[in-house]
Amino acid sequence: QTLAAGGLPPAIAKYVAEYNAVNDYDMARQTIYTALKIMVFLGLFLGVLMIFVVAPWLANSYLHKPLALVPLQIVGLITPFSVILGAFRGAFQGVYKMEYILYTRAIEQLFMILFATAFVLIGLSTVGALWGTVIGYSLAAFSSVYIFKVYMPKYIPKASPDFVFTTKQQLRLAGTLVKFSIPVIITAIAEMLIYNICTIVMGKFLTLDAVGFFAAADPIARLPLMISISVATTILPASSEAFKVKDIPTLQRYVNESYKYSLLFVVPMCVGLALFAVPTLRVLYFAKPEYVAGASALAILAIGMTFYSIFSISTSIVQGIGNPRIPMYILIFGSVTTGLLCWLLVPSMGIAGGALGTTIGCLLMMIPVVYFVFKLTKAKFQLLPVIKITLASLIMGIFALFIPKTALWLFPGIIACMIVYFFALILVKFFTKEDIASLRQLSSKFGPVSTIANKILNFVERIEFRNK
């Protein structure tokens, strides 16, 4: 699935954004169609490979668990739908219509959860859950085709009557897309290893129950990545467009603002998850109280996700300005390092060792890619906002230490921490007039919520700038 859908969507987003920047809509549309042909071929080929070759080898030779065969084969059925989704999401990303990506993700997740839950409840167990996943992806794929056909002509008009694109030109365009996407695909595979290498290593050393506890904690720890992935999705075409038209000041502003606003939300979320790991697992897995054993892994992984959030945003910037090989090399290094650390730490520390190995690996990846971002864009690193966000998160964390770590106190504790963090930001004078203006513009898109948001921003403005 990663091979089929991991590399070309960023390439689609990059070139669609660049062609749109110079009003070459015919080439923007042709980029989507050419990439879609490549991806459908890859999706079908690799799906068949997964079902008939990879799944039997994994189940019987590596894991020595024949029961895993059918679930792994069902995963292969997801791939053709996944690549269609990837192609059109790349197109939506290229014209900054992130809400279209959101719609397809909502359909994917909603129907995946509904059908997976229904199939599990009628007794189909893991196989039922995976069939629910297949249905979720397939419906999302159909929705992406519908959105593209009905709504995208507003942003990428239909082909000009005199537009002719020969087979030779199409092959040349395919070569350009593949050339850009190969390092991105390798990056995606390495990223997949970062996500899963702990589980693979644990399968060698630990019981299935222990692996299950880690697998239960891992997706919760990655919740803050929703923020960074959203920023990364937007920053790739934006940085491509600014770089294409040589608007370096705008590119530098994008760099600094993407780090600043993602850290503003990601850091307190990661700190909160680390401190409330036990009650979070108790609430989410109330029917399986033994899953609290994954709390140590959740607390450590949550900190690692701060580093990985910065890494994912940096990767999109570097790819957007035409340097996809840099994150590829860094991710290969990171995946190998993470694998080695997990191999060393898991036997002695269990799932906490796997989480620690992943966290250290994320830190070692973050440092070089951030260096390259500032080197290539010549943007100046703004240390002061980072210090202020860290201080505000520290104040919130100290306050959270005094909250009882029980299921009953989880939601009141989260609300209290949000309030403390908000006032801590005011205390350290984080907000500038530009921040308030940007946040007010953003809040205007949320309907009735914008009224409340404006009142809060007015309150901040009165406190922050009362003496100015």
N, C-alpha and C positions, 0 to 999 in steps of 0.2 A: 504493500500500500504506500509506504514511504517512497520507494523507488518510482512508483507510477505517478504519484501526486505531489511529491515533495519539492521537485526542482523547477518544473515549468510554470506553476502559478506565480512565483516571484518574477520570473522572466516576462510573463504576460503583463503583470502589473507595471513593471519597469518600462517596457517598450510602448505599451498603450499610453502611459502617462507622457512619455517623451513625444510620441506622434501627436497626441492631443495638444501638447504645448505649442506645436508649430502648425496646428489645424490640419494635419494630414490624417483625416478621419478614415480614408480608404485603407491606409496601411495599418491603422489601429484595429480596424475590423478584420483585416486579413491576418494580422498577428494572432487574433483569437482563433480563427478558423484553422489556421495551419497548426497551431499548438494543440488544438482539440483533436486533430487527426492523429498526431503523435501520441497523445495521452491515451486515447481510446485503444490504440494498438498495444501500448505498454500495459494498460490495465487488463486487457483480455489475456495477453501473453503471460504476464506475471501472476494473474489470478489462477490460470491453469497450472502454472508452475508450483504455486503454493498448495493447491489442492492435491496434485498427484505426485509431487516430488518432495517439497520442503516439509509439508505436514507429516508424511510418513516417517521421514528421517528424524525430525524433531521428537515425535512421540515415541518411536521405537528405539532409535539408536542413541540419542542424546539424553532425553529425559527418562527413558525406560519406563514410560507410563502410557501403555496402549490406550487408556481411557481418554487421553488428551487428543487422540487422532481426529475424531469427528468435530470437536470444537475448533481445532486448528484449520480443518478443511472449510468449515463454515466461514471463518475469517477470510479465506480466499475469495468468497463470493462478494465480500464488501468492496473489493478493489475496483471493479468496473464502474460502480456507482460513485466511488470516491474520486476517481479521476475526472469524471464529468463535473462533479461539484468543484473540484480544484480548479479546473479550467475557467469556469464561469465566475468563481470567486476571485480569481486573478483579474478577470475583466472588470468586475465591480470595483475591486481595489484600485485599478488603474484610473478610474474616473471618479474616485473618492466617494463612491456610493456605498459606504460602510453599512448603511441600514439594510441594503440588500443582502449582504453577508450575514447580518444579524437575523434576517427573516429565515434564510436557509438553515442557519444553525438552530434557530428556535424550532423549526419543523423537524429537523434531524433529532434534536434532543427530546422533544415532546413525544414524538411517536416511538422513538427508541425506548424511552422509559415506560410508556403505556404498554407497548407490546411485550417488552421484556418482562415487565411485572406480571402481566396477564399470563404469559407462557410459563413463568416460574410458578405462579399460583396454581395452575392446573397440573403441575407435576413434571414439567419438562426440564427443570433444573438449569444447569449451565448451557446446555444446548438451546433451551428456550430463550435464555437471555441473549445468546448470540444471534438467534433468528430475529429477535426484536431489534437488534443492532442493524442487521441487514435491511429490515423493513424501514427503519429510520433513515438510513443512508439513501435507499432507493427513492423514497418519497421526497427527500431533500433534493436529490438530483433532478427529479421531474420539476420541482418548484423552481430550481435555478434556470432550467431551460425556458420555463414559462416567463419568468421575470426578464430574462434576456430578450426574448422575442417581443414582449409587450412594452416594457419600460425603457430598455437600453437605447432604442433608436433616438430618444431625446438627447442622448449624450454622445452617441456614435451614429450619425445619420446613415441611411442606406447608401449603398455604393453609387458613385457617380456613373452616369450612363457611359462615359468614355473610359472608365477604369478597366484596364486589362492586366491580368496577372498570370503570366505564363507558368508552365510546370517548372521550367528552369529557375525562374524567379522564386517560386514557392519552395523549391529545394534549397535555394540560397538562404531564404528567410528561415527555413527549418534548421539549417546549419548554424545560423546566428543564434537562434533560440537554444538549440542543444548545447552550443559552445558555452553560452552563459549559464545554462542550467546544470551542466555536468558537475562543476564544483558545488553548486547549490544542492544537487542531489546527494553528493558525498557528504556535504554538511548536514543534510536532513537525516542520512543514515547514521552519522556520528551522533546527531542530536537524539535519534531514536535509542542509540546505545546508552547515552547519558540518562535517558528516562528509564531504561529497562535493564541495564547491565547489573544493577544490584540484585534484581529479582533472579536473573540468570545465574549469578554467582551463588546466591542463597540456595538455589535449587540443588547445588552440589553439597552444601555444608549443613543446611538446616532442615527441619521438618516442614511439611506442607503447611501446618498450622502457623508456624513462625513466619513463613513467607506470606501467608494470608494476612497476618497482623500488619506486616509492612505494606502489603498491597492495599489494605484498608486505609492506612495513614497517608500514603503517597499522594493520591489525588486531592486530599484535603489540603495538604501542604502546598499544592500547586495552585490553589485558588487565587492567591495574589497575582499569578501570572496572567489572569484575565485582564488586568490593568496594563501590564507591559506588552502583552500581545496586541491589545487594541492600539496602543501607541505605536508599536512596531509595524502593524499593518498599515497605519496611516503615514508613517514617516518614510517608508520605502518609496512610494510613488512621489511623495512631496520632495524628498531629497533628490530623486532622479530628475524631476522637472526643474528644480532650482539649479542643479548642476548642468543640465542640458542648455539652459539659457544663460549660464554663467552668472547667475545672481548669487554671488558668494555671501554677501551680508545676510540674505534671507536664509541660505543654507545654514550659516552659523547660528542664526536665531533658532531655527528648527532644532538643531543639535542641543543647545542649552535648555530650551523649553521642554523638549521631550524627556530629558533626564530629570529636570526639576519637578515637573508635574507628575511623572510616574513615581518618583521617590516619595513625593508628598503623600501618596496613598499606599504604596507598596510597603514602605518601611513599618508604619504602625500596624498594618495588617499582619505582617510576618511576626512582629514582636507579640502581638495579641495572640496569634495562633500558637506560638511557642509557650506562652505563659498559661493559656487556657487549653492545652493539649488534652488533658485528662477529661474535663467536663465536655469538651467538644466531641470526643469519641463516645462518651457515655450517652450523649443526646442523639447523635447520628446513628449509633448502633445499639439502640436501647434494647433490641431483642437479642443481642449478642454481647453481654457485658464483658466477656473474656477479651473482646477486641481492645479494651483499655490497655492491654499489654503493648499496643503499638504507640503509646503516648511518647515514649522516649524518642522513637524514630520521627514522629510528627514534630516534636519540639526542635530537633536538630535540622530536619529537612526544611522547616519553615524559615530558618535563618539562611540556609543555602539558597532559598528561592529569591532572597533579596539580591544576591550576587547574580543569579541566573536571569532575573528581570532586567538588570542593567546590561547583561551580556546580550539578551535577545534584541533589545532596542539598538544596541551598538552594531549588531550583526546586520540589521535592516538598513542602517545608515551606510555602512561600508558596502553592502550589496547595491544599494541605490545609486551610489556614485561610481559604480562600475568596477568594484574590486571583490568579486565573490570568492576568490581563492584564499583571501586572508582569514575569514571566519572558518573556511574549510580546514585549513591547517591547524587553526587553534582548536577546533572541535575534535579533530582526530587526536591531537595531543591530549585534550581533556578526556575523551572517552577511554583512551588507553590508560591514562593516569587514574581515572576513576575506577576502572576495572582492576588495576593493580592494588589500589588502596582497599577496595572492597575485598579482594582476595586475601589481603593481609589482615584486615580488621574484623571481617565477619566471623572467622572461626573463634576468636577470643571475645568479641563484644556482641555477637549476634546481630540483630536487626539495627541496633544503635550504631554498630560499626559500619554497616552498609550506608546508613544515613550520614554518618560522619565522613565517609569516603566520598560520597556524592557532594556534600557541602564543600569540602576542600577542593574537589575537582572544579566546582562552579567558580570558586574564588580564583583559582589559578587560570581559568579561562577569561574571567572578567577583566583582569588587570591588563593583559596585552591588547585585547580588542578595544578597550577604552583609549589606550595609548594611540592606537592607529586612527581612531575616529578623530581625535584632536590634531593629530599630525597631518592627516589627509585634508581635513576641512579648514585647518588653521584657526579653528575656534579657540577662544580662551576659556579654560576651565573655571567655572564659577564655584569656588569652594564655600563661600559664605552661606548660600541657600542649603547646601548639603549639611553643614554644621548645624544650622538652625533646625532642620528637619530631624537630625539625629538627637539634638537636645530635647526637642518637643516629644519625640518618641521615648526618650529616656525618662522624662518626667511622667509620661503616661505609664511606662513600664513599672516605675517605682510605686505609683498609685495602685496599679493592678496587683502588686504583690500582697496587698492588704485585703484583697477581695477573696472570699472563700472559694476554693476551686471545686464547687459542686455543680451538678446539673441545674439545680434550682437557681443558682446565682449566675449562670452563664449569660443569659440575655440581658438581665439588668447590669451585669458587669461590663458587657460589650458597650451598652449605651453610655454608661458612666465613663468608660475609657475614651469613647468618642468625644464626649463633652470636655473631658480633661485635656485631650490632645488638641482640640480646637482652641481652647483658652491658652494652652501652652504655646501654640503657634503665635497667638497675639502677644503673649508675654515676651517671646524672643524676637518680636517684630519681623516676622517672616513676610507678611503681605506687603507688596508694593502697589502703587496706583495702577500700574500695568496689569498686575495679577488680578486685581479686583475688576478691572474693565474686561479682561479676558473671561473671567469666571461669570460675570454678569451676561456677557454675550452667549456663553455656553448654556447658562441656565435658561435663557429665553426660549430654548428649543424644547423645554420639558413641560410646556402647558401650565396647568394649575400649580405645579411645584415651583415654577419660576417666581411666583409671588412670595412664597416663603423664603426662597433662596435670596431674592432681592432684599428682603428685610434683614436677613443675616448679614449680607454683604454691606448694607447700609450701617449696621451695627459695628462691623469691623472697621469700616471707613471712619466712623466717628471716633473710635478709640485710637486707631493707628495714627490718624492725621489731625487729631484735635489741636496739636500745638504747631501745626504747619500752615 
